[in-house]
Amino acid sequence: MPDILLKTMACDKQARIFFVNNTDLIRTICHRPAIKSKLLRRALGLTVSAASLLAGTLKENQRLSLKMKASHSTYKWFADVDSQGNVRGYASDDLLKAPPEILDGLSMPQFVGDRGFIQIVKDVGMYRNVTGITDMPYRNIVDDLSHYFHQSEQTPTHFALHIDYMDDGHIGTSAGILAQLLPGAPDGLLDRIKEITRRLPDIPSSELNGEPFRRVPFLLFDDIEIKETLPVKAFCGCSKEMMFPMLYSLGIDELTAACEKNDSIEMICHICGNSYIFAPDEIKKLLAR
């Protein structure tokens, strides 16, 4: 069974709650060879997991981009999602090049620092974007995302993200919950939902993957109804054709030299890490243009 997002109504229809099983998605994005730091894997994993939940808030053809920046000005990481559940996640070059032993010696609050911020850009269609920016007072990403929606959109929101790691640092299981109160919800309801979602890490991993995951909402809430399901997956959208401008940017001299040596050139997508090989004949055709 693929990773899936469950859209539900709960608490006497006073809250919409999304549940996501995204283990394969998070593994695909966070175990790329370029990501060597466990801390970066966790930061990116939490951000991508949150993005996959936010797919449930999007209407047809809408997209949402999430940008995180630590106090270190060049340490940035990103997640994009569309209404079809296609998710991307990547980090800035400086963050990827940072020595893993340095990053892994930091706690998450130390990594985020006191000048971190969240920026969310939502494409609402008709060439219009809505942008919101907030600080990260909690310095742990999860509570900072809840803070963003409280401050930027005045929507009472709670994220519960659980990523389980194996002894070797690889991701074992990933699941998440996003709860948002609807207009007219009583005071204190979000606190009760927070208390319930704290039990997410206690649910066995066998229940958080595959078909059993559909039972999770009913394990946590008595008054809940699944309204819709949506598959979520890692999807970049890059192609060999999209790499031609990057290839051309190497310059005429380097491309000519490759042709003379009969060498191929490899171009790598900086978002997903996919590799594209350009044979000498393809490079010659580019030069002929």
N, C-alpha and C positions, 0 to 999 in steps of 0.2 A: 504494500500500500504506500503511495507517495506521501510526502509531507502534506499536511492539510491544516486549514484554518476553519474553525467552527465559529459561526456567528450566532449568538444567542441573545435572548431577552430573559431577564431574571428579576427577582425581588419585586414581584407584583408589577412587572413591566416598567419598573422605574430605573432600570440600569440596562445598558447593553454591554455584554461581556464577550470578548473574543478569546478563544483558546487556540493555540497553535502548537503543533508538533513539527519541529523544523530541524530534526537531527541531521538528515542528509544535506540539507541546505547549508547549515552552519559548518559541517565538516568540509563540504566542497569549497567554501569560501575561505575558511580559516586554516586549512591545512595545505594551502599552496606553498610551494618551495620558498617563495620570497618572504613568507612570514615565519621568522625563526624565533621570535620572542614569545614566551608564554603570556606575558602581560599584554602584549599587542593582540595576541589571539583572543584573550578574554575581552579586551575593550572592543575589538571589532565584532566578536561574537555577540556580545550584549547589544550592540548597536544594530547589527543586522537582524537579530531576533526581534527587536522592537520594531524595525522597519517592516518585517513580515506581518506583524500584528496590525500595523497601520494600514496595510492593504485593505483591511476590512472597513476602513473609514472612507475609502475612495469610491467615487462613482465612475461611470463608464468613461474610459479614455483619460482619466485623471492620473497624474503622477505625483510622487512626493520624493524630495531629496532631503537627506538628513546629513548635516555636517557637524562634526565635533572637533574642537580645537583645545589642546592642552595649553598650559601657561607657556610652555616652550613654543615660540611663535610658528615654527615650521612643522610641529607635530600635529598632524591632522588626519582624521579618518572619516570615511563617508559610507553612506548606504542609500541606495535608490530603490524605489518600488513602484509598480503600477497597479492598476485596478484588477489586472489579471493574475496577480500573485507572483510576477517575475521580480526577482530581487538581485541586486548587485551590492558588493561591498569591497572596499579597497582602502589603502592608506597612502599618504604622501610619500614621495621618494625619500625624504629625509628621515621619516619615521621607519621606513623599511630598512634604511641603511644604518640606523642607530644600533650600536653594539648590543646584542641580546643580553649579555651579562650585566650591562648597565641598566637596561629597562627592567630586567627581572629582579633587580635589587631594590626596586621601588614598590611601594604599596599603590593601590589604585588612587587614593587621595593624594599621595605625593606626585604621582604621574599627572593627574588632572591639574593640580595646583590651584591657586587662588584666582587665576585669571582665565580659567577655561570658559568656553561658551558653547552653546548649542544654537545652530541655525537650521530652520526648516523652511524649505521652499515648496509650495504646493501649486502645481499647474492645474488651474481650475477650468481650462479650456478657453477658446476664443482668444488665444495668445495673451492670456492674463495669468500672472503669478501672484501669489500671496506669500510674503516672507515674514517670518517672526524670528527674533533673537532673544535669548535669555542667558544669564550667567549659570554657573553650575555650583550652587552653594553646598550641595551634599558631596560632591566630588566622587560619586560612585556610579554615574551614568544612569542607573535605574531610577533612583529617586529624583535625579536631575531632570529626567524626561517627564516625570509626573509634574514636577515644578514648572516645566516649560508650558504645559497645557493649562495649568492653573493661572499662570501669569500672562501668557501670550494670547490664549483663546478663551480665558475665563470659563473653562470646562473642568469640573471636578473629575480628575483622572488618576488612575492607579495602574502602574506596571508591576507585574511579578514575573521575573525572568529566572529560569533555572537552567544552568548548564553544568552537567556532571562530567568530571574529568577522570580519565583512567590514570593508573600509576605512571604511565610513560608520558603523560601530558596531553594525550590525544583526547578528543571529545567523545564521550560515551553516549550521552543523551542530552537533548535540548528541547525545552518546552517553555511556553510563556502564556501569560494572561494579561489582557488589557481590559480594564473596566472603566466606563464613563457613565456618570449619572445623567439622566434625562431631566428636562425642566420639570419642576414640581417635586423632585425627589426630596424626602425629608432629611433634616440635619441628622448626622450620625450614620447614615447609610453607608457612606464610603468607608468609614472606619470599620464597620461590621464586615464589609467586603474584604478589606485589607486583612482582617483577622482570619477570615476563611482562606484566603489565597496563600497565607503563610504555610499552609499544609501542603502546598505543591511539591516541595522537595521530599516530603515523606511518602509520596505515591511511588510505588515500585516502578523501576524503569520498564518492566514488562507491560505496564499499563499505559506508558507514555509513548509507545511506538506502535505503529500498525493499527489494525482494526480496533483493539481495546481502547485506543485513545478516545474514541467516540463516547466512552462511558465516563470519562474524567469529569465533565461538567456536572454529572449527576452524583459523582462521588463527593463533590464539594458543596453543591447547592441543592436544596429540596425543591425550590420554586424556580425552575429554569426550563427553557424550551429552545431547541436548536432550530434556527430559522433558515440557515443557508450554510453550505460548505464551499470552500474555495481551495484548490490545490496551490501550494506555494513551492517555488523552485528557484535555484540559482540560474540566472540567464543574463548574459552580457549583451548579446546582440552584435558583437563584433564580427567582421568577415575579412577575408583576404583583400577584397576590393577597398575596404576602409583603411587598409594598411598602406596603400599606394602613396598617399601624401607623406606619410612618415618615411617611406622608402626614398621618395624623391628628395626629402629634406636632408638626406645624407650628403647630397651634393654631386655634381657632375663628375668631379675627379674620382671620388670613391666608387661611384657606380661604374665608371669606365674601367677603373683598375680591376674591379671584380670580374667584368666581362673579359678583360684581357687574360686574366688568370683562370677563366672558366670556373669561377667560384660562385656558389649560391650565397644568398644573404638571408639571415633569419631575422624576422621582426616579431616582437612579443607585445601583445596587448597589455598595457600597464594596469588594466582593471581586473581582468580575469586570468591573465598569465598564459592564454592560448598562444601557441607558436605558429607562425606562418613562414614557410620557406619559399623564397623567390629564386627560381632557377635562372641561369645565365640568359636563356632565351627570353624570359619575361623581363629581365632587366634591360636587355637590348631593345625590346619593344618600347619600354618606357623612355629610354634615351632617344629613340627615333621620333618620339612625339615632339 
